[in-house]
Structure formats: structure tokens, C-alpha cells
Amino acid sequence: MSTTVIVILVVVAVLVIWAVCIYNNLVKLRNNRENAFANIDVQLKQRCDLIPQLVATVKGYATHEKETLQRVTDARTAAMGAQTINDKIQADNMMTSALAGLKVSLEAYPDLKANQNFMQLQGEIADIENKLAAVRRFFNSATRELNNAVETFPSNIFAKMFGFSRQPMFEVPQESRAAMEKAPEIKF
């Protein structure tokens, strides 16, 4: 074989290896994102398992909170029935909103906080919410890495060829943004 043929074969081999590496990286990033969402799923399941205990305890002490408790129960049902990532994100946002309403109601009725069982459940809910926040951040980080690879050159060429596309982040819904941007009001 001539030197030219050997050089061409080496260049082709390098390009093939390079393309395979880019493809494998895209697959790894996609799987990392899916794994990150699976971690959110685990935390959502744990939160949904705690909700019946919370509702049962609160019902015993707060019959006047029926509407808020119903929202929590409905949100739990929606979370348990969600099938797609987007449905789960929407159900999680509904659950977060319902739990925020429950917290506001409890702050309005401080005598409910005297019950030790409720305090324990409230602490468990806070712990779960902190874990959820952490896994959501990890999910968004994994999504960002995948989106960067899908959109930057030269991996974007292979991403389009193999059907990789930009994926949505786990974001706060627009209707909740206004409440979050408002400074909390502290009263004594």
C-alpha cells in the first residue's frame, strides 16, 4: 500500500472513532438525565407515601382545613397517576403548591403545632422537600449538560443525526413565580 492510502485510512479511522466518542457521550448524558429524573421519582414516591400520614394527623386536629387537605390529597393522587416526565413535573408543582397552602394554614393556627406527632411529620416533610430540591438541581444540571452537548459544535451535528434534542429543565410554573418573587411578610 502506498503512503497516501495509509494516511487516508488513518484519517477515516480517526474520524470514525471521534464520531463514536461523540455519540457515546450523548448517550451517556441522556442516560445521566434520565437517572437524575429517576432520583426525583424516588423522592416524589417517598413524599407521596408520607402524605396520607400527614393528612390523617392534620384531619384529627383541623377539621376547618378540609379544603386545603383535599387539595393535598388531590395533588397526591395526581402525582401517583402521572406517567410522563412532564406529567410528573406538573403533578409535583401541584403538590408543592398544595403543601405550601397547608403550611400557610398551619401558621394561621399555631395551636396545631403543639401536637408532637404533627411536628415529627412536619419535619419529615421538610426533609423530603429539601431532598427534592437537591435532586431537582441535579436533574437540571444533567439536563444542562445534555443540552450543551446537543447544541454545541461539533456534537450538535451528530445529535441531529441520531435524534438527540434539547430537553426541558425542571422549572417553577409561571403562576407560582409571582408569589416567589414577593418578599415574605413577617409578623409578630
Backbone torsions as a table, in degrees:
resi	resn	phi	psi	omega
1	MET	NA	147.1	-180.0
2	SER	-82.4	163.2	179.7
3	THR	-62.1	-36.4	-179.7
4	THR	-63.4	-44.4	179.5
5	VAL	-63.9	-41.7	179.3
6	ILE	-63.5	-43.7	179.3
7	VAL	-62.7	-43.2	179.5
8	ILE	-63.4	-43.7	178.4
9	LEU	-62.9	-40.6	178.4
10	VAL	-64.5	-44.3	179.8
11	VAL	-62.7	-44.6	178.2
12	VAL	-62.0	-44.0	179.2
13	ALA	-62.0	-42.2	178.5
14	VAL	-63.3	-43.3	179.3
15	LEU	-63.6	-40.7	178.1
16	VAL	-64.6	-46.1	178.9
17	ILE	-62.0	-41.9	178.8
18	TRP	-61.9	-44.4	179.1
19	ALA	-63.5	-42.1	178.2
20	VAL	-62.5	-41.8	178.8
21	CYS	-62.6	-42.7	178.7
22	ILE	-64.4	-45.7	178.7
23	TYR	-59.9	-46.7	179.7
24	ASN	-61.8	-37.5	177.4
25	ASN	-64.6	-41.7	177.9
26	LEU	-62.1	-42.4	178.2
27	VAL	-63.5	-43.9	179.2
28	LYS	-60.0	-43.9	-179.8
29	LEU	-66.3	-40.7	177.2
30	ARG	-62.9	-44.7	179.6
31	ASN	-65.7	-36.6	177.0
32	ASN	-61.8	-42.1	178.2
33	ARG	-63.8	-45.2	179.2
34	GLU	-62.9	-38.9	176.3
35	ASN	-64.1	-40.3	178.4
36	ALA	-62.3	-39.3	178.1
37	PHE	-70.5	-33.4	176.0
38	ALA	-60.6	-36.1	176.0
39	ASN	-64.9	-38.2	175.2
40	ILE	-63.0	-43.5	178.9
41	ASP	-56.4	-42.9	179.5
42	VAL	-61.0	-45.9	-179.5
43	GLN	-66.8	-38.3	177.9
44	LEU	-63.9	-39.8	178.0
45	LYS	-63.5	-43.9	179.0
46	GLN	-62.5	-41.9	178.9
47	ARG	-63.5	-42.5	179.5
48	CYS	-65.6	-31.5	177.1
49	ASP	-70.1	-30.3	179.8
50	LEU	-79.5	-26.1	-174.4
51	ILE	-57.9	-45.8	179.3
52	PRO	-58.1	-37.3	177.7
53	GLN	-64.9	-44.3	178.9
54	LEU	-62.1	-47.1	-178.6
55	VAL	-62.0	-43.5	-179.9
56	ALA	-61.9	-41.6	179.9
57	THR	-67.5	-46.9	-177.6
58	VAL	-67.0	-36.4	178.5
59	LYS	-59.8	-35.8	179.5
60	GLY	-66.9	-23.9	-175.9
61	TYR	-113.1	-12.4	-172.6
62	ALA	-141.5	71.0	179.3
63	THR	-65.5	-24.4	-179.8
64	HIS	-75.8	-3.1	-179.6
65	GLU	-103.5	26.4	-174.0
66	LYS	-56.3	-43.9	-177.5
67	GLU	-63.9	-43.8	179.5
68	THR	-64.0	-43.4	179.6
69	LEU	-64.7	-35.0	178.3
70	GLN	-65.7	-38.9	177.3
71	ARG	-62.4	-40.7	178.8
72	VAL	-63.7	-44.8	179.6
73	THR	-63.9	-43.8	178.1
74	ASP	-62.5	-40.5	179.5
75	ALA	-65.0	-39.5	178.2
76	ARG	-63.7	-43.9	179.1
77	THR	-60.7	-43.9	178.4
78	ALA	-62.8	-40.5	-179.6
79	ALA	-65.2	-40.5	-179.0
80	MET	-69.9	-27.8	-177.6
81	GLY	-92.8	-7.1	-177.3
82	ALA	-67.3	137.0	-177.1
83	GLN	-110.9	-43.0	-175.9
84	THR	-94.5	165.8	178.4
85	ILE	-59.6	-45.4	-179.1
86	ASN	-65.1	-38.6	176.4
87	ASP	-63.5	-39.5	-179.9
88	LYS	-68.2	-38.2	176.7
89	ILE	-63.0	-45.2	179.4
90	GLN	-64.1	-43.4	178.9
91	ALA	-64.8	-38.2	177.9
92	ASP	-64.7	-40.7	177.5
93	ASN	-63.1	-39.3	177.3
94	MET	-63.3	-41.7	179.5
95	MET	-65.8	-43.2	179.3
96	THR	-60.0	-43.1	178.7
97	SER	-64.1	-43.5	-179.8
98	ALA	-64.6	-41.6	179.2
99	LEU	-68.0	-33.7	175.8
100	ALA	-64.1	-40.9	176.8
101	GLY	-63.2	-37.7	177.6
102	LEU	-65.2	-41.5	179.7
103	LYS	-63.3	-43.2	178.4
104	VAL	-62.2	-41.8	179.0
105	SER	-62.8	-39.6	-179.1
106	LEU	-69.5	-34.3	177.2
107	GLU	-67.5	-29.5	178.5
108	ALA	-74.6	-20.9	-179.6
109	TYR	-124.6	74.8	-173.8
110	PRO	-63.3	-18.7	179.5
111	ASP	-64.3	-21.6	177.5
112	LEU	-68.6	-27.0	-177.1
113	LYS	-70.9	-11.1	-178.2
114	ALA	-70.5	-21.9	-177.2
115	ASN	-76.5	124.1	-176.4
116	GLN	-63.3	-39.9	179.2
117	ASN	-62.2	-40.7	179.3
118	PHE	-65.3	-41.3	179.1
119	MET	-60.3	-40.9	179.0
120	GLN	-63.9	-45.6	178.9
121	LEU	-65.2	-38.1	178.2
122	GLN	-62.9	-39.8	176.7
123	GLY	-64.6	-39.7	178.1
124	GLU	-65.6	-40.1	178.1
125	ILE	-63.2	-43.4	178.7
126	ALA	-61.2	-41.1	178.7
127	ASP	-62.6	-46.0	178.8
128	ILE	-61.9	-42.3	-179.7
129	GLU	-63.3	-37.9	176.8
130	ASN	-65.5	-41.5	177.7
131	LYS	-64.8	-40.6	177.8
132	LEU	-61.4	-42.4	178.7
133	ALA	-60.1	-41.1	-179.6
134	ALA	-66.1	-44.9	-178.7
135	VAL	-72.2	-27.7	174.1
136	ARG	-66.2	-41.6	177.2
137	ARG	-62.0	-42.2	178.0
138	PHE	-62.9	-42.1	177.7
139	PHE	-60.1	-45.9	-180.0
140	ASN	-65.8	-34.6	176.4
141	SER	-65.2	-45.0	178.3
142	ALA	-64.1	-39.0	177.8
143	THR	-65.1	-42.4	178.6
144	ARG	-60.4	-44.2	179.1
145	GLU	-61.2	-43.8	178.4
146	LEU	-64.1	-46.4	-179.6
147	ASN	-61.7	-39.3	176.9
148	ASN	-61.2	-44.3	-179.6
149	ALA	-67.3	-36.7	-179.3
150	VAL	-69.7	-29.2	-173.1
151	GLU	-102.9	-11.9	-176.8
152	THR	-99.1	150.6	179.6
153	PHE	-79.2	140.1	4.1
154	PRO	-96.2	-3.3	-176.4
155	SER	-65.6	-22.8	179.4
156	ASN	-63.7	-29.3	177.9
157	ILE	-64.5	-47.2	-179.9
158	PHE	-72.5	-32.7	178.4
159	ALA	-60.5	-45.7	178.8
160	LYS	-64.3	-41.5	-178.4
161	MET	-63.2	-35.4	-174.8
162	PHE	-104.3	11.5	172.5
163	GLY	81.6	17.3	175.1
164	PHE	-81.5	140.2	-179.8
165	SER	-141.4	167.6	177.8
166	ARG	-62.6	137.3	-178.2
167	GLN	-113.3	150.2	-178.7
168	PRO	-75.5	148.9	174.8
169	MET	-82.2	165.5	172.9
170	PHE	-86.5	106.3	-172.8
171	GLU	-121.3	160.0	174.7
172	VAL	-74.3	132.9	179.2
173	PRO	-64.9	152.2	-176.8
174	GLN	-55.9	-39.2	-177.3
175	GLU	-65.9	-19.8	179.0
176	SER	-93.0	-16.0	-175.9
177	ARG	-62.9	-42.1	-177.7
178	ALA	-60.6	-43.5	179.6
179	ALA	-65.7	-35.1	-178.5
180	MET	-73.5	-30.7	-177.7
181	GLU	-79.3	-16.9	179.7
182	LYS	-79.5	134.0	179.1
183	ALA	-65.7	141.8	179.9
184	PRO	-67.0	144.2	178.4
185	GLU	-97.6	123.9	-177.9
186	ILE	-108.8	125.2	179.4
187	LYS	-124.7	141.7	175.8
188	PHE	-116.9	NA	NA
